Amino acid sequence: MTDIQDIFRESNVAVVTGGASGIGLAAAKYFASLGMSVVIADLGGDRLAQAATALKAIAGEEHILAVETDVASREALEALERTVLQRFGRVHVLMNNAGIGPETSIFSAQAGWDAILGVNLLGVINGTRVFGPSMLAHGEPGLIINTGSKQGITTPPGNPAYNVSKAGVKVFTEALQHELRNTTGAKISAHLLIPGFVFTGLTKGERTEKPAGAWTPEQTIDFMVESLKRGDFYILCPDNDVARPVDERRMLWAAGDIVENRPPLSRWHADYADQFKAFLEKKD
């Protein structure tokens, strides 16, 4: 297993999509604090510029690059890679983090589905496929971190496009890590970040203050780093409301719908409410 300090170190290069706010910006600040060169890719010129200013205050202007990028476009990601390689030569950390979450239903407008799948799923797939070959080719240790969601595992009712996109990220990242570990000479590993309830622009809604149950983006990145030090693939983050054992039970119940031949999403089915409650409270 690669020592994470061989990757998160001065002079190495990190690329973070969705890096202008939330978890992405917290990650970018962490990388910058280590003396890494950091590239943030996002949409929203003013927001991106403000994030770049904050990062330059940490690492110095010569180590920071902000590029307005629509990750739903493979061509935009290819242009981003060309810009990064021209400026910094190589990439050691790719964090495919950009995500959106407008509400959808099964039969809601096509535009919402296209937007979510384009950013959340194709952004991860194409980001990996664009940057991955050159990361493997330079032969130095590196990481690809893809931001998933617990909703991509338990798939709760509501916003099916988001759930589908994050379920796809999980499956893609699992396949990616399998391929990497079976590639002779590969020094790149893949990891799936599964945040809990994090107070970001995506989750805050009308709230102006962080709810007590939510983690900050910085807490999430601290947990991610500690998990990476252990070599974890599934970086399953708790929060202030939900401890890991509860998440584990919920995920086991979701898988059990198939094994036990229950109705789909039986956790939210009235006929299974008592059974799920007993399962959640069961002591092994």
N, C-alpha and C positions, 0 to 999 in steps of 0.2 A: 504494500500500500504506500502511495506517495505521501511524504510528509507535507502537510499543508503549507508549512513555512517555506517550502521550495517553490510554491506557487504565489502565495500572498506575500510578496516581498518587493522591495525597492527595485525599480527598473523594469518590472514586469508590467503587462498591459491588460486592463480589464475593459470590456465593452458591456454596457448595461442598457437594455432597451426599457422604455418606460422609466427612464432615469431622472426625469425632472421633478418627481414628487414621490411621496409614499415610500414603499419598500425599496423601490429602485434607487431613489435618492439616498436613502439610509445606507444601502449597500455601496453606492458610489462614494459616499463620505468615508465609509470604513476603508475601502480600498485606497482612497486618496490619503488617509491618515497614515497608511503604511509606506507611503512614498511611491506607490504604483502610479503609472500613467493611466488615466481614466477617460473613457469616451462614453458620453451619455447620448442616447438617441431617443427622441420623443417628438411629439407635435405640440404646437403652441409656442410661438416665438418668444413672448415675454416670459413665460414660465420657464422655458428652457434657458433663456439668458440669465434669469435670476439664479437658477440652480448652478449654472456654470460659474457665476460670480462667487457663490458660496464655496464651490469646490476649489476654485483658484486661490481663495483665501487659505485653504488647508494645504494645498500641494504646490502652488505656484502656477502661473499661467502656462508655462511651457509643458506642463504635465496634464493639462485638461483640454478636452475637445468636446464640443457640443454640436451635434448634427441633427437638424430637423429631418425626421425620417418617418414615413408611413410604413410600419412593419407588415401591413397587409399586402404590400407590393414587393414581389421578389426583386424587381428591378431596382427599387429603392434600397433594398438590403445589399444588393450587389454593389451599388454606388457607395453605400456606407463602408463596405469592406475595402473597396479600393482606396477610399479616403483614409481609413484607419491605417492600412498597410503603408501607404505613402508617407504618413506622418510618423508612425511608430514602429513599422517594420514587421511586427508579429503580434499575435493575440494569445494570451495565456488563460484568461477567464472570459467566458461568454455567459452572460446572464440574460436569458430570454424571459423578460419579466413584464413586458407591456401587456396590459389587459384592460378591457372595458366591460361594462355590464348593464347596458340598457335593458329594461324589462321586456320579456317576450312571452308569448304563449305559443302553443303548437301552430295555431293558424293566424298569428299576428303578421304584420307587414314583412315582406321579404327583406327590406332594407336592414331591419334590425338583425335578422339572422345572418345576413351577409357580413355585416359589420363585425359582429361578435366572432363568427368563425374565422373571418379574415385576420383579425388582430390576435385573438387568443389562441387559435390553433395553427393557422397557416403562418402567423408570425413566428411561432416557435419552430415549426417544421422547416420553414425556409431559412430562418436565422441559423439553425443548426446546419442545414445542408449548404448554405453559402459559406459560413465561417469554418465549419468543421474540417474540410479537407486541408486547408492551409495550417490549421492548428495541429493536425496530425503530422503534416509534412515537416514542420520545423523541429520536431523531435524533442521538444522540451515539455516538462510536466504541465498539465493544464486541466481545467474543469469546464464543463458545460452545465449550468444550473438552470433548470426550467421551472418556472413558477406555476404550480398547479393549484388545486383547491380541494378541500374536503368535499365540496359539492360535486366534484368529479368522481368521488368514490361512493358516497351515500346517495347522491342524486336526488335531493329532496324536491317535493313539488314546488313549482314556481320557476320561472325563467329557464325553460328547457334548453334554449340555445346556449346559455352560459354553461349549464351542466354538461351538455354534449361536448362543448369546446374543451372543458377541463378534463373530462373523461378521456378525450383524445390526447391531451397533453400527457396524461399518466401513461397511456398505452405506448405512445411514441417514445417517451423517455425510457421506459422499461426496455423497449426494443433497441434503442440507441445504446444503452449501457451493455446489453447483451452483446451487441455487435462490437463495441469497443473492447470489451474484455477478451474477445476472441480474435482480435486483430493483432497479428504479430508485431511487436515493437511499439504498440500504441501506448502513449503516456498520458492520454486524455481519458478522464472518467466523467460520467454523467450522473446527475443527482436531481431528485424531484423535491422541490420546496413546496410544502403543504402548509400554508399559513392557517392560523386560527383566526379569531376575530381581531382584526387589526384596524385601528382608526386611521383611515386614509381617505382621500377624495372619492374613492370607489365605494366606500362603505358608510361614510358619515351621514349621507342624506341631508336633512335639515339641521342636524346637530352642529353646534359650534364648539362644544367641549367634548373631550374624550369620555365615553361611558366607562364606568368602573370596571366593567367586564372585559374591556378591550385592551390589547397590548398596543404599545407604540411600534412604529416601524423599526426603531432602533433595537427594541427588545427582540423582535423577530430576527433581525440580522445577527444579534449576539447568539441567539439559539442556533441559527443556521451555521455560524462559524464553529461553535462547539460540536455540532453534529458532524460537520465535515472533518473536523480533527479526528473523530472516531471512525471515519470512513463510511458513515451512514449514507445509504442511497435514498431511503424514504425519510425526509426531514419533516416529521409530523409535529407541528408546533401546537402546544397548548395555548391557553390564554387565561385571563383572570376568572373566567366563568366555567370553563370546561377543561378538566384534567385529562391527561392521556388515557387513563383507564376507561373513561366515558367514551372518548373517541373510538377506542378499540372495540368496545361493545357495539357501538353503533355500526361500525364497519363490518364486524362479524355478523350482525343481524342482517345487514344488506346482502351479504354474500349468501346467507342462509335462506333468503327468499327463493333462490334457485335450488339449493340442495334439499330444502324442505317442501318445495313445490307450493310455496305460499303465493298469494297475489303480489304483483309488483308493488314496491313501495309500501309494504305491509306495515312498516313502522307508523305510517300515517293512516292506516285502515282501522276503522272503529272496532271491527271484530277482533283485532289483534292487540288492542291497547293494553289490556291487562297482561297478556303474555309477554309483550315487549317490556313492560315495566318490571315484571319479575326477572326477565333475562338481564336487564340493565342493573338490577340490584343484586344479582346472583354473586355469591362469593365462591371463588375457585379454591 
